[in-house]
């Protein structure tokens, strides 16, 4: 029995640390409440936050260390064994009875202080677990299931304040995630597409590229070493819609109208203005215009289409996003509709409109220089 339970249980040191922290916080809350003679809701929220954080960590560990696509040593070992999807995994990824017991214990700890709102602990576990599982679906090529889980969890978040409907959405989403899990495991070991390999490289590469050839050889190498495939158009479309859907879902939970307006104005601003600014340095680092600004003025070449094309998508994303917001405000369109729509439109243009980084580097009308992240190779 003990060995059966230990399969999914975190390391004892983490359990002890959590027990001490939560016990001390609960004792302090009860002590101060006794002194003042009333409930201190702010202090109770701190205690509930500790429980929610512990639930979050447990859910991340349940997928991060149990899925062969996320825990690479486990995946490498599993690939050398005769295991197939027709057999159970050594460590279960799907929700098992042990998970129910552990989450139930966390809910039991919260119930005396929070009553019915304890359901938030269960919701926090399901949100984190399903989003981590969606990431694993993306890495194993089950794109459709991954996106379905993203939208399903967004629906559950939208219904968060109604626990019965929210948990119902979680159950349906878990069903989709489980089918996707079986589908992805049936193709183990996985063969990654170029886009998936790029994502994996971005995840595991360090800030110092140990495989770098240095300047100028990295620029002249037959293959790009820093990932340059771009985001496929269909993925850019779905990602942008998902971002708008999540903005709508989270924004609808903010009941205070002023707070909702602040949130719905702030997040689209970052998406509309900062995402294009993040894209541009990726393209321009090490690829400068063929002539300087003074040269453009002297020669009359104000616009160089072969080079200036790189500015079209970022400027268009920012301009159209802001135009949608301004037009929506003029016609009194609900913020929950206009802001997510503006964010989705801007993100789609930033992610999906070319040229891709590879096309730009191979065909752009630029001069190649030493970029900010390039190291020089000394010879002799």
C-alpha positions in Angstrom: 0.0 0.0 0.0 2.7 2.4 0.9 4.7 1.6 -2.2 1.5 2.1 -4.3 0.9 5.5 -2.9 4.6 6.6 -3.3 4.4 6.3 -7.1 3.0 9.9 -7.5 4.0 11.3 -4.1 6.6 14.2 -4.1 9.9 13.9 -2.3 9.5 13.7 1.5 11.5 16.9 2.0 9.0 18.9 -0.1 6.1 17.4 1.9 7.8 18.3 5.2 8.5 21.9 4.0 4.9 22.3 2.9 3.5 20.9 6.1 5.7 23.2 8.3 4.9 26.3 6.2 1.2 25.7 6.0 1.0 24.8 9.7 2.8 27.9 10.8 0.7 30.2 8.6 -2.5 28.6 9.8 -1.5 28.9 13.5 -0.6 32.6 13.0 -3.9 33.3 11.3 -5.9 31.7 14.0 -3.8 33.4 16.7 -4.3 36.9 15.2 -8.0 36.2 14.6 -8.4 35.3 18.3 -6.6 38.5 19.4 -8.8 40.8 17.3 -12.0 38.8 17.7 -12.9 38.6 14.0 -11.9 36.8 10.8 -9.0 38.3 8.9 -9.8 37.5 5.3 -6.5 39.0 3.9 -4.4 36.6 6.1 -6.6 33.7 5.2 -6.0 34.4 1.5 -2.3 34.1 2.2 -2.9 30.6 3.7 -5.1 29.6 0.7 -2.4 30.9 -1.7 0.1 28.5 -0.1 -2.3 25.6 -0.7 -2.9 26.8 -4.3 0.8 27.0 -4.9 1.4 23.5 -3.6 -1.4 22.3 -5.8 0.2 24.0 -8.8 3.6 22.5 -8.1 2.1 19.0 -7.7 0.3 19.3 -11.0 3.4 20.4 -12.8 5.4 17.5 -11.4 2.7 15.0 -12.3 3.1 15.8 -16.0 6.7 17.2 -16.1 8.3 14.2 -14.5 5.9 11.5 -15.7 5.7 12.3 -19.4 8.5 10.9 -21.6 8.4 13.9 -23.9 8.9 16.4 -21.0 11.3 14.4 -18.8 14.0 13.6 -21.4 16.1 11.1 -19.3 12.9 9.1 -18.8 12.0 9.3 -22.5 15.4 8.3 -23.5 15.4 5.3 -21.2 11.8 4.3 -22.3 12.9 4.3 -25.9 15.4 1.6 -25.2 12.8 -0.8 -23.6 10.3 -3.0 -25.4 7.4 -0.8 -24.0 4.5 0.0 -26.3 1.3 1.9 -25.9 -0.6 -1.3 -25.3 1.1 -1.7 -22.0 0.8 0.7 -19.0 3.5 3.2 -18.4 6.0 2.6 -15.5 4.8 6.0 -14.2 1.2 6.9 -15.0 0.6 10.2 -16.7 -3.2 10.1 -16.5 -5.1 11.0 -13.3 -5.1 8.0 -10.9 -6.6 7.3 -7.5 -3.5 8.5 -5.8 -4.0 12.0 -7.3 -7.6 12.0 -6.1 -6.4 11.3 -2.6 -3.6 13.9 -2.6 -5.8 16.7 -4.0 -8.6 15.6 -1.6 -6.1 16.0 1.3 -5.3 19.5 0.1 -9.0 20.3 -0.1 -9.5 18.8 3.3 -6.9 21.1 4.8 -8.5 24.1 3.2 -12.2 23.3 4.1 -12.2 24.4 7.8 -11.0 27.9 6.8 -12.6 28.4 3.4 -15.7 26.2 3.2 -17.2 25.9 -0.3 -14.6 28.1 -1.9 -12.2 25.2 -1.3 -13.2 24.0 -4.8 -10.6 26.5 -6.1 -7.9 24.0 -5.1 -9.4 21.4 -7.4 -9.7 23.9 -10.2 -6.1 25.0 -9.8 -4.9 21.4 -10.0 -7.0 20.8 -13.2 -5.9 24.0 -14.9 -2.2 23.4 -14.3 -2.4 19.6 -15.1 -4.3 20.1 -18.4 -2.2 23.0 -19.6 1.0 20.9 -19.0 -0.6 18.0 -20.8 -1.4 20.4 -23.7 2.3 21.3 -23.9 3.2 17.6 -24.1 0.7 17.2 -26.9 2.3 19.9 -28.9 5.8 18.4 -28.4 4.6 15.0 -29.6 2.7 16.1 -32.7 -0.8 15.9 -31.3 -1.5 19.5 -32.3 -5.3 19.2 -32.6 -5.7 17.7 -29.2 -3.3 20.3 -27.7 -5.2 23.2 -29.1 -8.6 21.6 -28.1 -7.3 21.4 -24.5 -6.2 25.0 -24.6 -9.6 26.2 -25.6 -11.4 23.7 -23.2 -9.4 25.0 -20.2 -10.2 28.5 -21.3 -13.9 27.6 -21.2 -13.5 26.2 -17.7 -11.7 29.4 -16.6 -14.6 31.4 -18.2 -17.0 29.5 -16.0 -14.7 29.6 -12.9 -17.2 31.5 -10.7 -19.7 28.7 -11.3 -17.9 25.7 -9.9 -20.4 23.1 -11.1 -20.2 24.2 -14.8 -16.5 24.8 -14.5 -15.8 21.3 -13.3 -18.0 20.0 -16.0 -15.9 21.8 -18.6 -12.8 20.4 -16.9 -14.1 16.8 -17.1 -14.9 17.2 -20.9 -11.5 18.7 -21.5 -9.8 15.9 -19.6 -11.5 13.4 -21.8 -10.1 15.1 -24.9 -6.7 15.4 -23.3 -6.7 11.6 -22.4 -7.6 10.6 -26.0 -4.8 12.9 -27.2 -2.4 11.2 -24.7 -3.3 7.8 -26.0 -2.9 9.0 -29.6 0.5 10.5 -28.9 1.8 7.5 -27.0 0.7 5.2 -29.8 3.4 6.8 -32.0 6.2 6.6 -29.4 9.1 7.1 -30.0 8.2 10.3 -31.8 9.5 11.6 -35.0 9.6 15.4 -34.8 8.8 17.8 -37.6 11.0 20.8 -38.3 8.7 23.1 -36.3 8.7 20.8 -33.3 12.5 20.4 -33.4 12.8 24.2 -33.4 10.6 24.4 -30.3 12.7 21.7 -28.6 15.9 23.5 -29.4 14.5 26.8 -28.0 13.5 25.0 -24.8 16.8 23.2 -24.1 19.4 25.6 -25.5 21.3 27.8 -23.0 22.1 31.4 -23.2 25.6 30.5 -24.3 25.4 28.4 -27.4 28.2 25.8 -27.0 27.8 24.7 -30.6 28.3 28.2 -32.0 30.9 28.4 -34.8 31.4 32.1 -34.0 31.4 35.1 -36.4 31.5 35.0 -39.4 31.1 31.2 -39.8 27.6 31.0 -38.1 26.3 33.5 -40.8 27.9 31.5 -43.6 27.1 28.0 -42.4 24.8 25.9 -44.7 22.3 25.5 -41.8 21.0 28.1 -39.4 22.0 27.3 -35.8 19.5 29.4 -34.0 16.1 28.3 -35.4 14.7 30.2 -38.3 11.6 28.3 -39.6 9.0 30.7 -38.5 5.5 29.9 -37.3 3.3 28.1 -39.8 0.3 30.1 -40.9 -2.3 27.7 -39.4 -0.5 27.7 -36.0 -0.3 31.5 -36.1 -4.1 31.7 -36.7 -5.0 29.3 -33.9 -2.5 30.8 -31.4 -3.9 34.3 -32.0 -7.5 33.1 -31.6 -6.5 31.2 -28.4 -4.9 34.4 -27.0 -8.0 36.4 -27.6 -10.2 33.7 -26.1 -8.1 33.5 -22.9 -8.1 37.3 -22.6 -11.9 37.2 -22.8 -12.2 34.3 -20.3 -9.9 36.0 -17.7 -11.4 39.4 -18.2 -14.9 38.2 -17.7 -13.9 37.0 -14.2 -13.1 40.6 -13.1 -16.4 41.8 -11.7 -15.1 45.3 -10.9 -15.7 47.4 -14.1 -12.8 49.7 -13.5 -10.5 46.8 -12.8 -11.8 45.0 -15.9 -11.2 48.0 -18.1 -7.6 48.4 -16.8 -6.9 44.7 -17.4 -8.5 44.7 -20.9 -6.6 47.8 -21.9 -3.2 46.7 -20.5 -2.9 43.2 -21.9 -3.8 44.1 -25.5 -1.4 47.0 -25.4 1.5 44.6 -24.6 0.4 42.2 -27.3 -0.1 44.9 -29.9 3.0 47.0 -29.2 5.5 44.7 -27.6 5.2 41.6 -29.8 6.1 43.5 -33.0 9.0 45.1 -31.1 10.2 41.6 -30.0 10.0 40.4 -33.6 12.0 43.2 -35.2 15.3 42.6 -33.3 15.2 38.9 -34.2 15.2 40.0 -37.9 17.5 43.0 -37.7 20.3 41.6 -35.5 23.3 41.1 -37.8 21.3 42.1 -40.9 21.7 45.9 -41.5 20.3 48.0 -44.5 22.5 48.0 -47.6 23.0 51.8 -47.2 22.8 54.2 -44.3 20.0 56.7 -43.6 22.3 59.5 -45.0 22.9 57.3 -48.0 19.1 57.0 -48.6 18.7 60.7 -48.4 21.5 61.5 -50.7 20.6 58.9 -53.3 16.9 59.5 -53.1 16.2 55.8 -52.2 13.8 56.6 -49.4 12.4 53.1 -49.5 14.3 49.9 -50.2 11.6 47.3 -50.8 14.0 44.3 -50.4 15.0 45.5 -46.9 12.1 47.6 -45.7 9.7 44.6 -46.1 10.7 43.5 -42.7 9.0 46.5 -41.1 5.6 45.9 -42.8 4.2 43.2 -40.5 5.2 44.8 -37.2 3.8 48.2 -38.3 0.7 46.7 -39.7 0.1 44.6 -36.5 0.4 47.7 -34.3 -1.6 50.0 -36.5 -4.5 47.6 -37.2 -4.7 46.5 -33.5 -4.9 50.1 -32.3 -7.4 51.0 -35.1 -9.7 48.2 -33.9 -9.6 49.5 -30.3 -10.3 53.1 -31.4 -13.1 52.1 -33.7 -14.7 49.9 -31.0 -14.6 52.7 -28.5 -16.2 55.1 -31.0 -19.1 52.7 -31.5 -19.3 51.6 -27.8 -18.5 48.0 -28.4 -18.1 45.9 -25.3 -14.5 45.7 -24.1 -14.9 41.9 -23.7 -15.4 41.8 -27.5 -13.1 44.5 -28.8 -9.9 44.0 -26.8 -9.6 40.2 -27.4 -10.4 40.8 -31.1 -7.7 43.5 -31.4 -5.2 41.2 -29.7 -6.0 38.3 -31.9 -5.7 40.3 -35.1 -2.4 41.9 -34.0 -0.9 38.6 -33.0 -1.9 36.9 -36.2 -0.2 39.6 -38.3 2.9 39.5 -36.1 3.2 35.7 -36.1 1.9 34.8 -39.6 2.8 37.5 -42.0 6.1 37.0 -43.8 8.8 37.1 -44.7 9.9 34.2 -42.5 13.3 34.5 -40.8 14.8 32.0 -43.2 13.5 33.8 -46.3 14.7 37.1 -44.9 18.2 35.9 -44.3 18.5 34.2 -47.6 16.9 36.7 -49.9 16.7 40.0 -48.0 18.5 43.1 -49.5 20.8 43.6 -46.5 24.4 43.5 -45.5 25.5 40.9 -43.0 27.3 42.2 -39.9 28.3 40.8 -36.6 25.2 40.6 -34.5 24.9 41.3 -30.8 24.8 37.6 -29.9 27.7 36.5 -32.1 31.1 35.6 -30.8 34.2 36.0 -32.8 36.5 33.0 -33.6 40.2 33.8 -33.3 42.6 31.9 -35.5 46.4 31.7 -35.4 
